[in-house]
Amino acid sequence: MENRKISLHQPNFLPWLGFFDKMAKSDVFVIFDDVQFPRGKTYTSRTRIVNGEPRWLTVPIKKKSRMLKINETEIDNTQAWAEKHWRAIEATYQKAPVWGKPNPYFKDIGPFFKVLYEIPEDSLLQLNMKFIIFIKNLFKIDTPIEYSSSVGNSELQGLDRIIDIVKSLGGDTYITGNGVGSQRYVEPERFAAEGIKLEYQKFKHPVYYQRGWDDFVPGASSIDALFNEGRKAAGLIA
């Protein structure tokens, strides 16, 4: 297939709009699930909502003596993290003070998220994908999802791994993000030598109504857009 676009991304927890923008621009979106779980603070296990100021929602991870891959990472369900998350989400989005009545977007979409939170998961990958697929459908994105653990040669690393995945999926174009992490694996000459075109995502964060905050805060979870704009938030991405 000519101009078959492939992109890769780690399975973030309740990702921001840029994650879904990249997915929408791709012919195949690959979840990088068999790479090492990131050290330190990571969007793989946390996200932000905005209630006057940004607030972090973090999924607790079981401590291990060795570094695990993302698809091996387990959630510490001895902590009541899901209930705390949902209380914070309700407190932030349930009311719509500027309308003087309950937020209709929360009433419409909120119950589905509540059910997803109530279904227990031990695997961080399974938890994240549950939300990613649900939001993907709300945004009406039909891009198929593959998992890196099931594509190509898993023994390769870094740029070699990315190129192998793109080729294994019949891609001739690789979409890369604008972040520092993405740029670490961008060597234009190497992609050109492999016959793969580079396409930069160039995501420009849309500004939308954000309750309780005069200055717009970009980079929040996509649920911030969904609960502030409703299903029409799908129009905020590609």
N, C-alpha and C positions, 0 to 999 in steps of 0.2 A: 504493500500500500504506500503510495507516494505521500510524503509529508505526514508520516505517522508520528505523532507527538507523544513522548513518554516523559513522565515526571515521577519523582520519588520524594517521599516525606516520611519521617517518623510518625507513629500514631499518637498524636498529641491528645491530651485530655480536654474535651469540649473546646476544640480549636477556634482560633480567630477567623475572621472573614478571609484573610489572605490564603489560608489553607484551602478553603473551598474554591477560591478564585483560581488557584493553580490547578485544582482538580477539574474545574469546568473547562479550562483551556487545554486539557490533555485528552488524548485518545485512549490512553491507558494510564491509570494512576496507581503507582506501586507503593504499598505500605512497607517501609523498611523495618521489618519486625525482628530480623535476626542479627541486628547490630547490638553492641553493648549498651546497656541501660546507662544513660548519661550520668556523669558525676555531678554532685552539687544540685543546685536548684534548676529544675528543668520543666518545660512545658509538657513533657511526657506524662507528668503526674500532677500538674497544677494548672490553673487558669485564673483569669481575673474577671470580676464583675464590677460594675460601677454604681455606687450608692453615695453620691456626694463626693466620694473619692474612691480610687480603686481598692478592691478587696480581693485577697487571694483565697481560692478554694483549692485545697491540697488533698490528694489521696495518699494516705499513709502506706508506706511500703515496708514489707518484712525485711529486717536486716539480715544480710547474709555475709559469710566470711569471704566470699569470692564475688567478683563482678559477674552479673548475669546478663544474658541477652534480654531484650525487651520482651520477647515471647516466652521467657522463663520467669519473669518477674511476678511475684505474688503480692496481693494486697493484704495489709494488716487489718483484718476485720474484727480484731479485738477492740478496736476503737470505733466509736459511734459516728464515724465521719460522714456517712451518707445522710443521716438525720440532720447533722449540723449544716451540711451543704444546703439541704432543702429548706431549712429554716432561714438561712441567709438569702437564698434565692426568693423565697416568699416575701421576706421583709423588704427586699429591694424592688421587686417588680409587681407584687400583687395589687398595690394601690396605684392610682393615677391621679395625684392631687390636682394637676392642672385641669383635669376633666371633672373633678369633683365626684367621681364614682369609681368603682373597681375597674382595673385595667382590662379591657376586653381582649387584648392580645394574650394576656396571661391566662384568662379564663378559657380561651380557645386552645392554646398550646400547652399550658402548664400541666394539666392532668397527665398528658403523655410522658412528659419528663419525670413527673412524680412516680409513675409506674416503673419507668426504667431505673430510677434510683432505688426502688423497693425490691427489684430483682437482684439478689446477691450474686456477686461474681468474685472468684478467687484470683483470677488472672487479670492483670492490668491491661493486657492487650485486648482481651474479650470485653472488658468494661469500656475501654476507649472506643473500640470498633462499634459497640452497640450504639453509642451516642453519635459517632461519626456517620454511620449509615442512616440513622434516623434524621439527622440534620441534612445530609445529602439529599434525602428524599423530599424534605420540606423545601429545599432550594431547587428542586426539580432538576438535579444534575444526573444525567444518565451515563456518565463515564464509568466504565467497568473498573473494578478494583482487583489488583493482584497483590500477592505477598512475596516479598523478596526471598523468603525461606523456601518458596516453591518455584523460583525462577533461576535458571542459569547455574553457574558454579559458585556454591556458597563458600568455597575455600579462598576465593579471591577477596581482596580488601581494597578500600579506598576507591580511587578513580577506576582501577581495573574492574572492580565489582560493578560500578555504575555503568561503564561501557558494556560489560557483558550482559547486564540486565536489559539495557536498551536494545542491543542486538538480538538477544533471545526472544524479545517480544516483537521483532520485526520493525523496530523504530528507526527512523532516520533523522529525528529531531529530539533533542533533550531540552526540556524546560527547566531552568534553574531559577531559584529565588534570588532576592537582592541582598539577603542577610550575609553576615560574615561567615556563618557556618556553611552556607551554600557555596560561597566563593572559594573556600578551601579546596573544593574538588572541581574547580573550573580551570582547565588548561586548554584554551581555544585551539592551540596547535595540535594537541593530542586528539581532540575531538575531530578536527579537520582531517587528520591523518587516518582516522577510523571511518571517515565518510559520514560523520554525524554532525548535523547542524546544531548550533547553540541558539536557544531562544531565551531571552531574559523575561521574567514574568512582568516586571515593571508595575507592580500593584500599587495603585494610589488609593489610600484608605478613604472610603466615603465618609462624609459627615452626616449624621442623622440625629434626630431628637434623642437626647439622653437625659432621662429624668433626674432631677435634683442636682444638676451640674450645669453651670453657665458656660464653662470652657470645655469643649468636647475632648474626651479622653480616648485616643485611638488605642487599638491593640487589645481590646477586651474580648472575651469569649463571644462567639457568634450568637450565643443565647441573649446577649445584651441587645443586639440588633433585632432578634426575633421578638423579644418581649417589649421592645420599644416601637417597632415598626410592623409587627405581625408577619403574616405570610408574604407580604409584599417586600420583605427584606431580601427575598430572592433576587430582586432587581438591583441590589447593591453590588453584586459580583458579576463576573463575566457571563 
